[in-house]
Each structure stands twice: as structure tokens, then as C-alpha cells.
Amino acid sequence: MGEPLTETFALDTNTGSFLHTLEGPHFRASQCIYAHRTLPHVLAFRVSIARLSPGSGPITLLLSSAFSPESPDLDLHQGPDFQGARYLYGHTLTPEQPGGPQQEVHMLWTPAPPDLTLGEGEEERTWDFLTVVGGSRAEAQACLTEALQLQARGALYTAHAQAWAQLWAECGLDMVGPLPLRQALRGSLYYLLSALPQPKAPGYICHGLSPGGLSNGSREECYWGHVFWDQDLWMFPNILMFHPEAARAILEYRIRTLGGALGNAQNLGYQGAKFAWESAGSGLEVCPEDIYGAQEVHVNGAVVLAFELYYHTTQDLQLFREAGGWDVVRAVAEFWCNSADVFRHLTCYHSGVNNSVYTNVLVQNSLRFAAALAQDLGLPVPSQWLAVADKIKVPFDVEQNFHPEFDGYEPGEVVKQADVVLLGYPVPFSVSPDVRRKNLEIYEAVTSPQGPAMTWSMFAVGWMELKDTARARGCCSTWPWSQNAGPLPGRQPPSDLGPAERPQGQMALCPRGLGALPHPHLGHLEGLWPEEILPGAPAMDPGAVPGSSRVRRHPQPCHPGAEVKGTSVPGDPST
């Protein structure tokens, strides 16, 4: 039309929608894109045109699309239309494992025309367009049919927005503090929750959370969408606190891939289960470099820790009795007992070290939890489990009063990320205040500034435990979302997606970094350790929260005034 236009972009976390708007003196055109909350196979976009000034002439909006029915990762063919939608089908070009199955892909979409027109005399009009992806033709057609039925009733977007509204009402988060920080905290939870479809939605299966978000396939970016320990250690605790049902779905992914973990252990010559350093659909190791799959054994401890936190938070014995949770815990215990004497470990900057303190504490924790869980389930406890746990060495330098990262570590050696400082939180381990302080001081001074952003959240939590809020705030200020930090490379406008490394990281979205962001700000709520996990921990006043006499909490967060919805402890009827 030749008139000046204002263009805006916005990510609306309230409704899980991405908005692109063009506005001029006479009209407003907007595009709303959303992955449907209750129909996880459906991606929708709607285009609206509204008249803003007197007049009745038609307004035509030209549409452009870069879509083409081809992919470097898929062998695709065009099939017959279905209910007015175009149809593509095919399979992945590369199987997960050599000789393995190639995943089927079926896609239906309603094509957008080259232009849309608000007719003469019309004030506003909206058009909806759908894309559905399924693992079979029948699944894709069923999902499209359901979406079209909602669309016919004018309820497609409403159902999506209402589901997000209900979710936020049950697990919201806000606090007093700088707006960028509040936006980042809200955004971090949004990205985590949006990566997990609504539990009990039709066709819902959780495929885990990758530290790089959605993959870019043959471009070899964002970790190919593989699942790492980041899911279980960094992202899981926040999801558990706000949305236990979604947390259970993450554990069900580990249960579903236990067969692959058993195969990994067998391939390494051990009994039990070795969860993959990089896991995909089968649970078999898919890391392109063998050394990581063989030596990054601490992933097993992170997996069991997630099951342990879930159990102590929910008391959901059904997951362990009937749904396979016990099989995971038992298989990892068998692996530790079979391999504990011979494994050499890998840290980010050191290969083949002995007695990684972080890994060894996780081994102890896994075995002791397995023994305690067996008792709760009325099962016999193999004597070897506690014997091995008691025998595991936890390196400690008595003279310097700190935990060396591994045998032979000398203070001053550079480390990449939080390791020893994870002892106490999130890894259950009793550490005296003096030792905790010394660990923090030694490793804060030598941690690489190029390490993952999650690291500094753990230093912040540690300093808060010691009631040193100034040093905790100093650690928080190293984060790109702090009130003093400027824009960073890797944060992608308009929606400010967060990087993994600072400042070189160029990932468009890093769920692992976002998963760690709430930890220091929610530390007073999130450190919910039953006293049998962390003996001697400072307990909450039993009167503070009904039913909370068995839990402890960290001191106040870096920014006071947090308002949190959806967090509860066993026996607490309130939220």
C-alpha cells in the first residue's frame, strides 16, 4: 500500500505465542505462531488484519514463504491431499545406529495463499493455518482431524492459550528485582516448560531435554538434539519443583531408554546400566567421540539423583514399583559395584584421572539411595551396595582443608566448570561451613570464564549457604541476564534466547543454561533435601510450612521478594 509501517516482534510467554506485527496508519497485520500446548503434534499460525481508520476499501496483505518440501536430513515424497491439507511422507536418511531403523516422518499442512484480503466493509478477520507432524500416516491424520475440529469451533487458539494460563496459574514465578532479571527467570521457565508437552496430551511421549534445544541435524549443531546429564542435574530440579508430573515424564524417558543403557555397559565390559553421555531414541551411546562415552560415567549418578529427588519430593512409589523406576536405580547400582575399582574419569580439562570427587560422591549417593529405596519397596538389599559405597574414596586435603577435584589436583590448576562446588547442592553431601568456603574460594579463583553459565549459579548458591550475600550477588552478576550485564553474542533478538558459554557461545537457545538460572534465586525453596539425604543440614522451622519438618532450605535468594506458585512438599496441602 506504500504507507510507512512499524514492525515489532514479541514472545508472549503468557500464551506460548510468537508475534510478528506490522502496523500502519490504516491497518494492523499480525502473525501469531504457536506450538499447540494440548496437541503436541500441531504447529499453527494465524494471520489477522484489522482496520484502524475510517474507510471500507479492501486491504490486501502479501505473504511470503521460504518453505520447500525437501530436507538435507529426510527422504521425502509427496502423497495425496487429506482434508484440504498437503501431505509429505518419508524417513530419516541416517539411522541412530548403523543398520538401525530409519524413523518415519509424516507431515500434513494447510498451504497459505500468496495473499490475504480484508474485504470491503470488514473491520477485522483472522485466518488459521496448520502443520502436523507424526510418526505414521494414521497419527498425522488423526492429529489434523482433531485440530480441524477445534478450528471449526473457533477454539483452536483458545484451547492453547487456556492451557498455558492454567499452567502459569499452577507454577508461576515472579520476584522483586530488575526487569531484565524477572524476564529472564520467567523466560527460563517458559523454555523449559514449553519443551515438555502437556502431560496426558494425546500422543504425548517425552523424548528428553537436550542442552541445545532443537537440533539442526546434518549441520551438526546444538548437540544434534541429544540428551546429556544437563537434563537430570541442571534442568530437572526446577521442573520437579514447579511441575512434578512433567518431571516424571523426564524420568520415564530414562526408563524407556534403559535397554540402551544396559547395552552400553555390556559394550564396555560391565554389568548393569551405563547411561549414554549423549542419548537419543534408543539410549545407546551416540556421542561421536568414544572417549566421552567411556569415561563420562558421572552421567549415571545424575540420572539416579533425579530419581532420588523425585521420590523424596513426591513419595510416588508407583513409579518405582510398577513403572520401571526401580529397574533404573538397581541397574546403575549394579554398574557401580561392577566398575568402581577400575574406572578412570574424564573432566572437561583433564582426561583419565583417578577418583573424581564429584563422580565418587555420586557413586556413594546412588548406592545408598538404591539400598534405602529397596527397603522402602520391601526388597532385599545386596550387601555389596553399602560395602562399595563405604569403600569409595572421597579425596580431601587435610592440610589445606579442601576437596581436590581428583587425585593429584593442585590448587591453581584451571577448571572449566562447577565440579567440587556441586557437593552439598545439588548433590547431597555433608560439608562443614569451613570446607564449603575453602572449596568455593579455591575453585572460584581458577574456574575458566569461558565455562558454561550454569557454573556461576552454583557458586552463588554456595555463598548463600554461607550467608555471604555480597559474594553470591557477585557470582550472579557474571550472568548475561543480570542487571549490570550488557548484551552478549548468542542472545538472539527479538526473544533474547540465552547462550551456553559466555561470551563466545552462539547457540540460539541453551536450555541447560536456562535450567540453571533459577537455582540461585530459588535456592531458599529449591534445596529441599530430606534430612536422611543430608544429615545435619540446618532444618526449617517445622511451623513455617505445614508438613515440612523433614526438609531444609538454603538461605534467602540473591534477590528477595520472590513470589512462587506450584511448589509444595509431601504432606503440604497448600501451594
Secondary structure, 3 states (H helix, E strand, C coil): CCCCCEEEEEEECCCCEEEEEEECCCEEEEEEEEECCCCCCEEEEEEEEEECCCCCCCEEEECCCCCCCCCCCEEEEEEEEECCEEEEEEEECCCCCCCCCCCEEEEEECCCCCEEEECCCCCEEEEEEEEEEECCHHHHHHHHHHHHHHHHCCCHHHHHHHHHHHHHHHCCEEECCCHHHHHHHHHHHHHHHHCCCCCCCCCCCCCCCCCCCCCCHHHCCHHHHCECHHHHHHHHHHHHHHCHHHHHHHHHHHHHCHHHHHHHHHHHCCCCCCCCCCECCCCCCCCCCHHHHHHCCHHHHHHHHHHHHHHHHHCCHHHHHCCCHHHHHHHHHHHHHHHCCCCCEECCCCEEECCCHHHHHHHHHHHHHHHHHHHHCCCCCCHHHHHHHHHCCCCCECCCCECCCCCCCCCCCCECCCCHHHECCCECCCCCHHHHHHHHHHHHHHECCCCECHHHHHHHHHHHHCCCHHHHHHHHCCCCCCCCCCCCCCCECCCCECCCECCCCCCCCCHHHHHHCHHHHCHHHHCCCCCCCCCCCCECCCCCCCCCCCCECCCCCCCCCEEECCCCCCCCCCC
